Amino acid sequence: MLHQLSATFGSRDMLDGIIAQNPGRQLVLMADSGGDEGLQLVDVSGQPSVFKSNLDYRVQLHQGSQQWQGFFNFNYFTLDPDAAKVFNAKANRFASNGLPSGMTAFYVLTKQKSANEYVLLTIWADSQAYSLWRHSPAFAPFDVYSTSANHFHAASYQQVKPEKD
């Protein structure tokens, strides 16, 4: 089971260079759903980070596949301790009821250096499955967080292949 992951952002050349320099790691290159301009590289090897971005996360909860492919949605929150308890209870209840159609994995992450910063990461077969869930009653446990002042960012990505030299 994965206990930590790290992320970084950068240009295609820079991220392809990191991939080339770390062939033994499981690195997932993603492009934001708006195109190839917003690139993110996620290290899901579980090893200490090779990135300088300090975007290191602990995996608090995981349900589903350990495959890192498809459509990725990240929601970032800052939660006080009481709100975090409620969020964690909702996430655990959600994960224990089985994943919705098209969702292949569900992760709750906390930032290693700031445990009140949460990431809800969902991985999907495709963007349509995510959109159907996002606008369905099944999203209700998380709706309050996505529309509150605690929610400060959301991003969606598709996996892309590294360019070969």
N, C-alpha and C positions, 0 to 999 in steps of 0.2 A: 504494500500500500504506500502511496505517495504521502510524505509528511510535510514536504516543503516544495515550493517552486519559486522561481525568480523570473523577472521580466525586464526588458529594456526596449528602448525605441531608437530608431535611427534610420539612416539612408540605406538603400538596398545594398550598396557596396560595403558599407560598414557591417551590416548584419550578415551578409554573405561571408565576409572575412571572419567573423566570430564563428560561424558554422564551420568554415574550413579549418580553423585553428583548434576546434574541439570536436573531432570526429567521433569520439567515444561517448558523447553526450546525446541525450534525446532532446533536441532543440526543435521547436515548432515555430515556423515563420508564418506570420499572419499579416494580411492587408486589411485595413478598415474597409467596411462595406461601401465606402464612397470611392474606392479606387486604390491605386498602388502607392498613393502619397503617404498615408499614415501606416507605417510598418512597425510591427511589434515582434520581438523574438522572446519566446517563453522557454525556459529551461525546466523540463519536467523529469530530469534525471534523478532528482532528490539529493543531489550532491551540493556542497557549498557553491555559492554563486561565483561565476567568472565575470559577471557584469559589474560595472561601476555605478549603476543607477540607484542602488539601495532599494530597489523594488522587490523585496524579499518577503514571502508570505508563508505562513503556517497553514496547513490544511486542517481545518477544524472538523469538517464533515465532508464525506464523499459518498455518493450513491451512484451506481451505474457502471458503465464501461470505463476502462482505463485507456481507451484508444483516444488519441488526440487528433481527430480529423472531423471536418464538417464545418458548421457555422457556430461561432463562439459569441456569446453575449456576456459582457462584464457590466455589473452595476456596483458602484462604489458608494459606501455610506460611512458616516462617522456617527457612532452610537455611544451614548453614555451607558454606564453599567446596568441601569434598570431597563433601558430600551434594548440593550444587548441580550439580556436574559429572555425577554419576550421574543426577540428576533430568533434567537437560538432555539427556543421551544417551537416556534412556528416552522423553522427550517427542519428540525428533527421530525416533527409530525408530517410535514410534506414528504420528506425523504422516505419515511417508513410506509407511506401509502402507495409506493410504486411511482415510477416516473410517467409523466404524460406522454402521449403518442408523439414520436419524433424526437424526444429528448433522450440523448444517449448517456449524458452524465450531468451530475449536479454537484457543485462544490461550494462550500462556505470557507472563505479564507480570511485570515487576519494578518495585518502587516506585522512583521517581526519586531520592528522598533516602535510600534504604536498600536497596541492591541485593541484600541477602540476604533481603528479603521478597518472596515469590513469590505470584502468583495464577494458578491454573489455571482458565481461563474456557472453558466449553463452551456452545454454543448449539444448541438442539434444536428439532425440529419441534413436539414436545409433551413433557409431563412423563413420559408413559408410555415413550417412547423412551429418555429419560434413565434412568429407573428400571430398565429392562431392561438397559442397558449397565452401570449401577452394580453390578448383582448378577450380572454375567456374568464369565467368564474374561477377556474383553477388557479389563476394568478392572484386571486384575492388576498391570500396571506401576505403577499409582498407588495401589494398595491400601495398601502399606506406609506411604505418606505420609499417607493419610487416617486411619490408626489410630495414628500415632506422636505423640510429644510435639512434633514439628515442626509438626503441623497444629493451627492454633488457631481456625479458624472456617470454616464452610461456610454458604452461603445460596443460595436459589433464588428466582427472580423470573419474573414474566410481564410482558410489555410492556403498558402501559396508554396510552390516549390522553390528551393534556392536555385539561383542561376549557377551554372557550371562554367568554369574557366575554359 
